[in-house]
């Protein structure tokens, strides 16, 4: 059985990455190797993202599992709160849209 909390977490993370990509916000990415990269998110995929490095004009492909921390370098409001509220609403709406499973009575079918 799938864990519904896990799906919500993935949606929030994806929404955050998409927001950073769409708004071209400068970010500081700290890796587990204690290297810090600064730049803007150019493209965000499932396992990696493309970062335009600040001041050098170079691009770096960074895998998400190697990130220690990620912080925006300027304030941008309560995006995480909005994303969490949106995913909660979507989760409730999806639960309402799912049709109820009807179980047929096999005895009744046999007698007919």
C-alpha positions in Angstrom: 0.0 0.0 0.0 1.3 3.4 -0.9 2.0 6.1 1.7 -0.1 9.2 0.9 2.3 11.5 2.9 5.2 10.6 0.5 3.2 11.8 -2.5 2.5 15.1 -0.9 6.2 15.6 -0.1 7.2 14.9 -3.7 4.6 17.4 -4.9 5.9 20.1 -2.6 9.5 19.5 -3.6 8.6 19.6 -7.3 6.6 22.8 -6.8 9.5 24.4 -5.0 12.0 23.5 -7.7 9.6 24.6 -10.5 9.1 27.9 -8.6 12.9 28.5 -8.5 13.2 27.6 -12.1 10.3 29.8 -13.3 11.3 32.9 -11.2 15.1 32.7 -11.9 15.9 33.3 -8.3 19.5 33.2 -7.3 20.2 30.2 -5.1 23.1 28.9 -3.0 23.4 25.1 -3.1 25.6 23.3 -0.5 26.7 19.8 -1.5 27.7 17.0 0.8 31.3 17.5 -0.3 31.2 20.9 1.5 31.2 22.8 -1.9 28.9 25.7 -2.2 27.6 26.7 -5.7 25.7 29.9 -6.4 23.6 30.6 -9.4 20.1 30.2 -10.9 18.2 27.0 -11.7 18.0 26.6 -15.5 16.3 23.2 -15.7 14.9 20.9 -13.1 14.4 17.2 -13.8 13.4 14.2 -11.6 16.9 13.4 -10.3 19.1 16.3 -11.3 18.9 20.0 -12.1 21.0 22.4 -14.3 22.5 25.4 -12.5 23.9 28.5 -14.2 26.8 29.5 -12.1 27.0 33.1 -11.0 29.6 35.2 -12.7 31.3 32.5 -14.8 28.7 31.8 -17.5 29.2 28.0 -17.0 26.5 25.5 -16.3 26.7 22.6 -13.8 24.5 19.5 -13.7 23.8 18.7 -10.0 22.2 15.5 -8.8 19.5 16.1 -6.1 20.7 13.3 -3.9 24.1 15.1 -3.4 22.5 18.3 -2.0 23.0 19.1 1.6 21.0 22.4 1.7 19.4 24.8 -0.8 18.6 28.4 0.0 17.3 31.3 -2.0 19.6 34.3 -1.9 16.7 36.8 -1.6 13.4 36.6 0.1 10.4 35.6 -1.9 7.4 35.2 0.5 5.7 32.2 1.8 5.9 29.9 -1.2 6.3 26.7 0.9 3.1 27.5 2.8 1.2 28.1 -0.4 2.5 24.9 -2.0 1.6 22.9 1.1 -2.0 24.3 1.2 -2.3 23.6 -2.6 -1.3 20.0 -2.2 -3.7 19.5 0.7 -6.5 20.9 -1.4 -5.6 18.7 -4.3 -5.4 15.6 -2.1 -8.8 16.3 -0.7 -10.3 16.9 -4.1 -8.7 13.7 -5.5 -10.2 11.7 -2.6 -13.7 13.1 -3.4 -13.3 12.3 -7.1 -12.4 8.7 -6.7 -15.5 6.5 -7.3 -16.5 4.1 -4.6 -15.7 0.5 -5.4 -18.8 -1.6 -5.7 -18.6 -5.3 -4.8 -21.0 -7.5 -6.6 -22.8 -10.3 -4.8 -21.7 -13.5 -6.5 -24.6 -15.5 -5.0 -27.1 -13.2 -6.6 -25.4 -13.5 -10.0 -25.4 -17.3 -9.9 -29.1 -17.5 -9.1 -30.1 -15.4 -12.2 
